[in-house]
Amino acid sequence: MSEERGSSRRVRLLAAVAVPVIAAALIVTGIVLAVATPGPKSFGWFAYGPLPEGTGGLGSPILVTGTMQLGFLLAVLGLLTAAFWAGLRIGRSRAGRRSPHRAGSA
């Protein structure tokens, strides 16, 4: 029985350390992929002239490459993992501090 408690304690300790480390690694990797990825290269030419500058619109479009999308996805996954871990830790700490319910009080 004592051996089972010791192994479950080790698993909980490993999870308490590994989950935030994995979340941080996902966030950092995602940000690096999203920011450090070079934008699409200009290639070729078209058989018409460029539009004048004052023709409305949002200017040059922002093109998001597949690597940038992967970076954003990893960063969001890391943030969700960190939020889940933090909520779990807060919930466990509050459950441990909760006083027993008295039968006579409402």
N, CA, C and O atoms as a GROMACS GRO file, in nm:
protein
  424
    1MET      N    1   0.082  -0.118   0.000
    1MET     CA    2   0.000   0.000   0.000
    1MET      C    3   0.088   0.126   0.000
    1MET      O    4   0.061   0.222  -0.072
    2SER      N    5   0.192   0.122   0.082
    2SER     CA    6   0.282   0.236   0.090
    2SER      C    7   0.355   0.258  -0.042
    2SER      O    8   0.380   0.372  -0.081
    3GLU      N    9   0.388   0.149  -0.109
    3GLU     CA   10   0.457   0.160  -0.238
    3GLU      C   11   0.367   0.224  -0.344
    3GLU      O   12   0.414   0.302  -0.426
    4GLU      N   13   0.237   0.193  -0.341
    4GLU     CA   14   0.143   0.254  -0.435
    4GLU      C   15   0.130   0.403  -0.410
    4GLU      O   16   0.123   0.482  -0.505
    5ARG      N   17   0.128   0.442  -0.283
    5ARG     CA   18   0.120   0.586  -0.252
    5ARG      C   19   0.245   0.658  -0.299
    5ARG      O   20   0.238   0.770  -0.351
    6GLY      N   21   0.360   0.595  -0.281
    6GLY     CA   22   0.486   0.657  -0.322
    6GLY      C   23   0.493   0.674  -0.473
    6GLY      O   24   0.539   0.777  -0.523
    7SER      N   25   0.446   0.572  -0.547
    7SER     CA   26   0.451   0.583  -0.693
    7SER      C   27   0.349   0.684  -0.744
    7SER      O   28   0.377   0.756  -0.840
    8SER      N   29   0.230   0.691  -0.681
    8SER     CA   30   0.132   0.791  -0.726
    8SER      C   31   0.180   0.932  -0.692
    8SER      O   32   0.153   1.027  -0.765
    9ARG      N   33   0.251   0.945  -0.581
    9ARG     CA   34   0.307   1.076  -0.544
    9ARG      C   35   0.413   1.119  -0.645
    9ARG      O   36   0.420   1.236  -0.682
   10ARG      N   37   0.495   1.023  -0.691
   10ARG     CA   38   0.596   1.055  -0.791
   10ARG      C   39   0.532   1.094  -0.924
   10ARG      O   40   0.579   1.185  -0.992
   11VAL      N   41   0.424   1.025  -0.960
   11VAL     CA   42   0.355   1.057  -1.085
   11VAL      C   43   0.295   1.198  -1.076
   11VAL      O   44   0.303   1.275  -1.171
   12ARG      N   45   0.234   1.231  -0.961
   12ARG     CA   46   0.177   1.365  -0.945
   12ARG      C   47   0.286   1.472  -0.947
   12ARG      O   48   0.266   1.579  -1.005
   13LEU      N   49   0.399   1.445  -0.886
   13LEU     CA   50   0.510   1.540  -0.887
   13LEU      C   51   0.564   1.558  -1.028
   13LEU      O   52   0.592   1.670  -1.070
   14LEU      N   53   0.577   1.448  -1.100
   14LEU     CA   54   0.623   1.455  -1.239
   14LEU      C   55   0.525   1.536  -1.324
   14LEU      O   56   0.567   1.618  -1.405
   15ALA      N   57   0.395   1.512  -1.305
   15ALA     CA   58   0.294   1.586  -1.381
   15ALA      C   59   0.295   1.733  -1.343
   15ALA      O   60   0.276   1.820  -1.428
   16ALA      N   61   0.318   1.762  -1.214
   16ALA     CA   62   0.320   1.902  -1.169
   16ALA      C   63   0.438   1.978  -1.229
   16ALA      O   64   0.430   2.100  -1.247
   17VAL      N   65   0.546   1.908  -1.261
   17VAL     CA   66   0.662   1.973  -1.321
   17VAL      C   67   0.657   1.966  -1.473
   17VAL      O   68   0.689   2.064  -1.541
   18ALA      N   69   0.616   1.851  -1.527
   18ALA     CA   70   0.622   1.830  -1.672
   18ALA      C   71   0.518   1.913  -1.748
   18ALA      O   72   0.548   1.965  -1.855
   19VAL      N   73   0.398   1.925  -1.696
   19VAL     CA   74   0.292   1.994  -1.770
   19VAL      C   75   0.327   2.142  -1.793
   19VAL      O   76   0.315   2.188  -1.907
   20PRO      N   77   0.369   2.218  -1.691
   20PRO     CA   78   0.404   2.357  -1.721
   20PRO      C   79   0.528   2.371  -1.811
   20PRO      O   80   0.537   2.466  -1.889
   21VAL      N   81   0.622   2.278  -1.800
   21VAL     CA   82   0.740   2.283  -1.886
   21VAL      C   83   0.700   2.258  -2.031
   21VAL      O   84   0.748   2.326  -2.122
   22ILE      N   85   0.613   2.159  -2.052
   22ILE     CA   86   0.566   2.130  -2.188
   22ILE      C   87   0.486   2.248  -2.242
   22ILE      O   88   0.501   2.284  -2.359
   23ALA      N   89   0.401   2.308  -2.159
   23ALA     CA   90   0.323   2.423  -2.203
   23ALA      C   91   0.414   2.539  -2.242
   23ALA      O   92   0.392   2.603  -2.345
   24ALA      N   93   0.515   2.566  -2.161
   24ALA     CA   94   0.608   2.675  -2.193
   24ALA      C   95   0.686   2.645  -2.321
   24ALA      O   96   0.709   2.735  -2.402
   25ALA      N   97   0.725   2.520  -2.340
   25ALA     CA   98   0.798   2.483  -2.462
   25ALA      C   99   0.709   2.500  -2.585
   25ALA      O  100   0.756   2.547  -2.689
   26LEU      N  101   0.581   2.463  -2.575
   26LEU     CA  102   0.489   2.483  -2.687
   26LEU      C  103   0.471   2.631  -2.719
   26LEU      O  104   0.469   2.670  -2.835
   27ILE      N  105   0.456   2.712  -2.615
   27ILE     CA  106   0.437   2.856  -2.637
   27ILE      C  107   0.560   2.917  -2.704
   27ILE      O  108   0.547   2.990  -2.802
   28VAL      N  109   0.678   2.887  -2.651
   28VAL     CA  110   0.801   2.944  -2.708
   28VAL      C  111   0.822   2.895  -2.850
   28VAL      O  112   0.856   2.974  -2.938
   29THR      N  113   0.804   2.766  -2.874
   29THR     CA  114   0.822   2.711  -3.009
   29THR      C  115   0.723   2.774  -3.106
   29THR      O  116   0.760   2.808  -3.218
   30GLY      N  117   0.599   2.790  -3.063
   30GLY     CA  118   0.498   2.850  -3.149
   30GLY      C  119   0.531   2.994  -3.184
   30GLY      O  120   0.517   3.034  -3.300
   31ILE      N  121   0.574   3.070  -3.085
   31ILE     CA  122   0.608   3.210  -3.111
   31ILE      C  123   0.728   3.220  -3.205
   31ILE      O  124   0.730   3.302  -3.297
   32VAL      N  125   0.829   3.136  -3.181
   32VAL     CA  126   0.947   3.138  -3.267
   32VAL      C  127   0.910   3.102  -3.411
   32VAL      O  128   0.956   3.166  -3.505
   33LEU      N  129   0.827   2.999  -3.427
   33LEU     CA  130   0.786   2.960  -3.562
   33LEU      C  131   0.705   3.070  -3.630
   33LEU      O  132   0.724   3.097  -3.749
   34ALA      N  133   0.615   3.133  -3.555
   34ALA     CA  134   0.529   3.235  -3.615
   34ALA      C  135   0.606   3.362  -3.649
   34ALA      O  136   0.577   3.426  -3.751
   35VAL      N  137   0.702   3.399  -3.567
   35VAL     CA  138   0.772   3.526  -3.588
   35VAL      C  139   0.894   3.510  -3.679
   35VAL      O  140   0.920   3.595  -3.764
   36ALA      N  141   0.968   3.402  -3.663
   36ALA     CA  142   1.093   3.386  -3.736
   36ALA      C  143   1.075   3.332  -3.878
   36ALA      O  144   1.170   3.330  -3.955
   37THR      N  145   0.955   3.288  -3.912
   37THR     CA  146   0.934   3.235  -4.046
   37THR      C  147   0.935   3.349  -4.147
   37THR      O  148   0.862   3.447  -4.131
   38PRO      N  149   1.017   3.338  -4.248
   38PRO     CA  150   1.017   3.445  -4.348
   38PRO      C  151   0.884   3.446  -4.424
   38PRO      O  152   0.822   3.343  -4.446
   39GLY      N  153   0.844   3.566  -4.462
   39GLY     CA  154   0.720   3.580  -4.538
   39GLY      C  155   0.733   3.522  -4.678
   39GLY      O  156   0.842   3.484  -4.720
   40PRO      N  157   0.622   3.517  -4.748
   40PRO     CA  158   0.628   3.463  -4.884
   40PRO      C  159   0.716   3.550  -4.974
   40PRO      O  160   0.716   3.673  -4.963
   41LYS      N  161   0.788   3.486  -5.058
   41LYS     CA  162   0.877   3.556  -5.151
   41LYS      C  163   0.799   3.604  -5.272
   41LYS      O  164   0.701   3.542  -5.314
   42SER      N  165   0.843   3.716  -5.328
   42SER     CA  166   0.782   3.767  -5.450
   42SER      C  167   0.848   3.696  -5.568
   42SER      O  168   0.971   3.686  -5.576
   43PHE      N  169   0.767   3.649  -5.657
   43PHE     CA  170   0.823   3.581  -5.773
   43PHE      C  171   0.738   3.614  -5.896
   43PHE      O  172   0.617   3.635  -5.887
   44GLY      N  173   0.804   3.619  -6.006
   44GLY     CA  174   0.734   3.638  -6.134
   44GLY      C  175   0.681   3.780  -6.152
   44GLY      O  176   0.707   3.869  -6.072
   45TRP      N  177   0.607   3.797  -6.258
   45TRP     CA  178   0.545   3.925  -6.287
   45TRP      C  179   0.412   3.899  -6.355
   45TRP      O  180   0.385   3.789  -6.403
   46PHE      N  181   0.332   4.001  -6.358
   46PHE     CA  182   0.201   3.989  -6.419
   46PHE      C  183   0.192   4.087  -6.536
   46PHE      O  184   0.269   4.182  -6.542
   47ALA      N  185   0.101   4.064  -6.626
   47ALA     CA  186   0.092   4.143  -6.749
   47ALA      C  187   0.008   4.268  -6.732
   47ALA      O  188  -0.056   4.313  -6.828
   48TYR      N  189   0.006   4.325  -6.614
   48TYR     CA  190  -0.064   4.452  -6.596
   48TYR      C  191   0.016   4.537  -6.498
   48TYR      O  192   0.097   4.486  -6.421
   49GLY      N  193  -0.007   4.662  -6.502
   49GLY     CA  194   0.066   4.756  -6.417
   49GLY      C  195   0.008   4.758  -6.276
   49GLY      O  196  -0.106   4.717  -6.255
   50PRO      N  197   0.087   4.804  -6.181
   50PRO     CA  198   0.038   4.812  -6.044
   50PRO      C  199  -0.071   4.919  -6.031
   50PRO      O  200  -0.073   5.016  -6.106
   51LEU      N  201  -0.159   4.899  -5.935
   51LEU     CA  202  -0.265   4.996  -5.909
   51LEU      C  203  -0.206   5.119  -5.843
   51LEU      O  204  -0.104   5.111  -5.775
   52PRO      N  205  -0.270   5.234  -5.862
   52PRO     CA  206  -0.223   5.355  -5.793
   52PRO      C  207  -0.233   5.338  -5.642
   52PRO      O  208  -0.311   5.256  -5.592
   53GLU      N  209  -0.154   5.414  -5.569
   53GLU     CA  210  -0.147   5.400  -5.424
   53GLU      C  211  -0.278   5.435  -5.354
   53GLU      O  212  -0.311   5.372  -5.253
   54GLY      N  213  -0.352   5.531  -5.400
   54GLY     CA  214  -0.469   5.579  -5.328
   54GLY      C  215  -0.599   5.511  -5.367
   54GLY      O  216  -0.703   5.578  -5.366
   55THR      N  217  -0.600   5.385  -5.401
   55THR     CA  218  -0.723   5.320  -5.447
   55THR      C  219  -0.799   5.249  -5.338
   55THR      O  220  -0.880   5.161  -5.369
   56GLY      N  221  -0.779   5.280  -5.213
   56GLY     CA  222  -0.855   5.217  -5.105
   56GLY      C  223  -0.803   5.078  -5.074
   56GLY      O  224  -0.705   5.032  -5.132
   57GLY      N  225  -0.870   5.015  -4.984
   57GLY     CA  226  -0.826   4.883  -4.943
   57GLY      C  227  -0.739   4.892  -4.819
   57GLY      O  228  -0.723   4.999  -4.762
   58LEU      N  229  -0.686   4.783  -4.781
   58LEU     CA  230  -0.605   4.777  -4.659
   58LEU      C  231  -0.456   4.781  -4.685
   58LEU      O  232  -0.377   4.753  -4.595
   59GLY      N  233  -0.417   4.815  -4.803
   59GLY     CA  234  -0.274   4.812  -4.835
   59GLY      C  235  -0.234   4.673  -4.877
   59GLY      O  236  -0.315   4.598  -4.933
   60SER      N  237  -0.112   4.638  -4.851
   60SER     CA  238  -0.067   4.505  -4.892
   60SER      C  239  -0.125   4.400  -4.797
   60SER      O  240  -0.126   4.420  -4.676
   61PRO      N  241  -0.173   4.291  -4.851
   61PRO     CA  242  -0.232   4.188  -4.765
   61PRO      C  243  -0.126   4.117  -4.683
   61PRO      O  244  -0.010   4.106  -4.724
   62ILE      N  245  -0.165   4.070  -4.569
   62ILE     CA  246  -0.075   3.993  -4.484
   62ILE      C  247  -0.095   3.847  -4.519
   62ILE      O  248  -0.203   3.791  -4.498
   63LEU      N  249   0.007   3.786  -4.571
   63LEU     CA  250  -0.001   3.645  -4.609
   63LEU      C  251   0.055   3.560  -4.497
   63LEU      O  252   0.166   3.584  -4.449
   64VAL      N  253  -0.020   3.463  -4.456
   64VAL     CA  254   0.022   3.375  -4.348
   64VAL      C  255   0.057   3.240  -4.409
   64VAL      O  256  -0.026   3.175  -4.472
   65THR      N  257   0.181   3.200  -4.390
   65THR     CA  258   0.227   3.074  -4.446
   65THR      C  259   0.184   2.957  -4.357
   65THR      O  260   0.136   2.978  -4.246
   66GLY      N  261   0.201   2.837  -4.407
   66GLY     CA  262   0.167   2.718  -4.330
   66GLY      C  263   0.250   2.705  -4.203
   66GLY      O  264   0.200   2.659  -4.101
   67THR      N  265   0.376   2.746  -4.209
   67THR     CA  266   0.463   2.739  -4.091
   67THR      C  267   0.417   2.839  -3.986
   67THR      O  268   0.422   2.810  -3.867
   68MET      N  269   0.372   2.956  -4.029
   68MET     CA  270   0.318   3.054  -3.935
   68MET      C  271   0.192   3.002  -3.869
   68MET      O  272   0.171   3.020  -3.749
   69GLN      N  273   0.107   2.936  -3.947
   69GLN     CA  274  -0.016   2.879  -3.892
   69GLN      C  275   0.018   2.772  -3.788
   69GLN      O  276  -0.046   2.765  -3.682
   70LEU      N  277   0.118   2.689  -3.817
   70LEU     CA  278   0.161   2.588  -3.721
   70LEU      C  279   0.214   2.654  -3.594
   70LEU      O  280   0.186   2.607  -3.483
   71GLY      N  281   0.289   2.762  -3.609
   71GLY     CA  282   0.339   2.834  -3.492
   71GLY      C  283   0.227   2.890  -3.408
   71GLY      O  284   0.230   2.879  -3.285
   72PHE      N  285   0.127   2.951  -3.472
   72PHE     CA  286   0.014   3.004  -3.397
   72PHE      C  287  -0.062   2.892  -3.327
   72PHE      O  288  -0.104   2.906  -3.212
   73LEU      N  289  -0.079   2.780  -3.396
   73LEU     CA  290  -0.149   2.665  -3.338
   73LEU      C  291  -0.075   2.612  -3.216
   73LEU      O  292  -0.137   2.582  -3.114
   74LEU      N  293   0.058   2.598  -3.225
   74LEU     CA  294   0.136   2.550  -3.112
   74LEU      C  295   0.130   2.647  -2.994
   74LEU      O  296   0.120   2.605  -2.879
   75ALA      N  297   0.137   2.776  -3.022
   75ALA     CA  298   0.130   2.875  -2.915
   75ALA      C  299  -0.006   2.870  -2.845
   75ALA      O  300  -0.012   2.875  -2.722
   76VAL      N  301  -0.113   2.859  -2.920
   76VAL     CA  302  -0.247   2.851  -2.861
   76VAL      C  303  -0.261   2.722  -2.781
   76VAL      O  304  -0.319   2.723  -2.673
   77LEU      N  305  -0.210   2.612  -2.833
   77LEU     CA  306  -0.215   2.485  -2.761
   77LEU      C  307  -0.137   2.494  -2.630
   77LEU      O  308  -0.181   2.442  -2.527
   78GLY      N  309  -0.022   2.560  -2.633
   78GLY     CA  310   0.055   2.580  -2.510
   78GLY      C  311  -0.017   2.667  -2.411
   78GLY      O  312  -0.014   2.640  -2.291
   79LEU      N  313  -0.084   2.773  -2.458
   79LEU     CA  314  -0.160   2.860  -2.368
   79LEU      C  315  -0.279   2.786  -2.307
   79LEU      O  316  -0.309   2.804  -2.189
   80LEU      N  317  -0.346   2.704  -2.386
   80LEU     CA  318  -0.458   2.625  -2.334
   80LEU      C  319  -0.409   2.524  -2.230
   80LEU      O  320  -0.475   2.503  -2.128
   81THR      N  321  -0.295   2.462  -2.255
   81THR     CA  322  -0.239   2.367  -2.160
   81THR      C  323  -0.201   2.437  -2.030
   81THR      O  324  -0.226   2.385  -1.921
   82ALA      N  325  -0.141   2.554  -2.040
   82ALA     CA  326  -0.104   2.630  -1.920
   82ALA      C  327  -0.227   2.674  -1.843
   82ALA      O  328  -0.228   2.670  -1.720
   83ALA      N  329  -0.332   2.717  -1.913
   83ALA     CA  330  -0.455   2.758  -1.845
   83ALA      C  331  -0.521   2.639  -1.775
   83ALA      O  332  -0.568   2.652  -1.662
   84PHE      N  333  -0.523   2.524  -1.841
   84PHE     CA  334  -0.580   2.404  -1.779
   84PHE      C  335  -0.501   2.366  -1.654
   84PHE      O  336  -0.560   2.335  -1.550
   85TRP      N  337  -0.370   2.368  -1.664
   85TRP     CA  338  -0.285   2.332  -1.551
   85TRP      C  339  -0.306   2.429  -1.434
   85TRP      O  340  -0.316   2.387  -1.319
   86ALA      N  341  -0.311   2.559  -1.465
   86ALA     CA  342  -0.330   2.659  -1.359
   86ALA      C  343  -0.466   2.642  -1.292
   86ALA      O  344  -0.476   2.650  -1.170
   87GLY      N  345  -0.569   2.619  -1.370
   87GLY     CA  346  -0.701   2.597  -1.312
   87GLY      C  347  -0.706   2.472  -1.226
   87GLY      O  348  -0.769   2.471  -1.120
   88LEU      N  349  -0.639   2.369  -1.269
   88LEU     CA  350  -0.634   2.246  -1.190
   88LEU      C  351  -0.561   2.268  -1.058
   88LEU      O  352  -0.605   2.221  -0.954
   89ARG      N  353  -0.451   2.340  -1.063
   89ARG     CA  354  -0.375   2.369  -0.941
   89ARG      C  355  -0.456   2.455  -0.845
   89ARG      O  356  -0.457   2.429  -0.725
   90ILE      N  357  -0.523   2.557  -0.896
   90ILE     CA  358  -0.604   2.644  -0.810
   90ILE      C  359  -0.719   2.565  -0.749
   90ILE      O  360  -0.748   2.579  -0.630
   91GLY      N  361  -0.783   2.482  -0.830
   91GLY     CA  362  -0.893   2.400  -0.778
   91GLY      C  363  -0.848   2.304  -0.669
   91GLY      O  364  -0.918   2.287  -0.570
   92ARG      N  365  -0.733   2.243  -0.687
   92ARG     CA  366  -0.682   2.151  -0.585
   92ARG      C  367  -0.644   2.225  -0.458
   92ARG      O  368  -0.668   2.174  -0.348
   93SER      N  369  -0.585   2.343  -0.471
   93SER     CA  370  -0.544   2.416  -0.351
   93SER      C  371  -0.666   2.466  -0.274
   93SER      O  372  -0.665   2.467  -0.151
   94ARG      N  373  -0.771   2.508  -0.343
   94ARG     CA  374  -0.892   2.552  -0.274
   94ARG      C  375  -0.967   2.436  -0.212
   94ARG      O  376  -1.028   2.451  -0.106
   95ALA      N  377  -0.964   2.320  -0.275
   95ALA     CA  378  -1.031   2.203  -0.219
   95ALA      C  379  -0.962   2.158  -0.091
   95ALA      O  380  -1.027   2.109   0.000
   96GLY      N  381  -0.831   2.175  -0.083
   96GLY     CA  382  -0.757   2.138   0.037
   96GLY      C  383  -0.783   2.233   0.152
   96GLY      O  384  -0.773   2.192   0.268
   97ARG      N  385  -0.816   2.359   0.125
   97ARG     CA  386  -0.839   2.458   0.230
   97ARG      C  387  -0.984   2.463   0.274
   97ARG      O  388  -1.015   2.525   0.376
   98ARG      N  389  -1.072   2.399   0.201
   98ARG     CA  390  -1.215   2.405   0.232
   98ARG      C  391  -1.241   2.341   0.369
   98ARG      O  392  -1.196   2.230   0.397
   99SER      N  393  -1.314   2.413   0.452
   99SER     CA  394  -1.347   2.359   0.584
   99SER      C  395  -1.467   2.266   0.572
   99SER      O  396  -1.550   2.282   0.482
  100PRO      N  397  -1.476   2.169   0.660
  100PRO     CA  398  -1.590   2.077   0.652
  100PRO      C  399  -1.720   2.151   0.678
  100PRO      O  400  -1.726   2.244   0.758
  101HIS      N  401  -1.823   2.108   0.611
  101HIS     CA  402  -1.955   2.171   0.621
  101HIS      C  403  -2.017   2.135   0.756
  101HIS      O  404  -2.018   2.018   0.795
  102ARG      N  405  -2.068   2.235   0.825
  102ARG     CA  406  -2.134   2.209   0.953
  102ARG      C  407  -2.280   2.171   0.927
  102ARG      O  408  -2.345   2.230   0.842
  103ALA      N  409  -2.330   2.074   0.999
  103ALA     CA  410  -2.466   2.026   0.978
  103ALA      C  411  -2.570   2.126   1.026
  103ALA      O  412  -2.679   2.131   0.970
  104GLY      N  413  -2.540   2.205   1.128
  104GLY     CA  414  -2.640   2.296   1.184
  104GLY      C  415  -2.652   2.429   1.112
  104GLY      O  416  -2.752   2.498   1.129
  105SER      N  417  -2.553   2.468   1.031
  105SER     CA  418  -2.558   2.599   0.964
  105SER      C  419  -2.611   2.585   0.824
  105SER      O  420  -2.598   2.480   0.761
  106ALA      N  421  -2.672   2.692   0.775
  106ALA     CA  422  -2.728   2.689   0.640
  106ALA      C  423  -2.643   2.761   0.542
  106ALA      O  424  -2.676   2.769   0.424
   0.00000   0.00000   0.00000
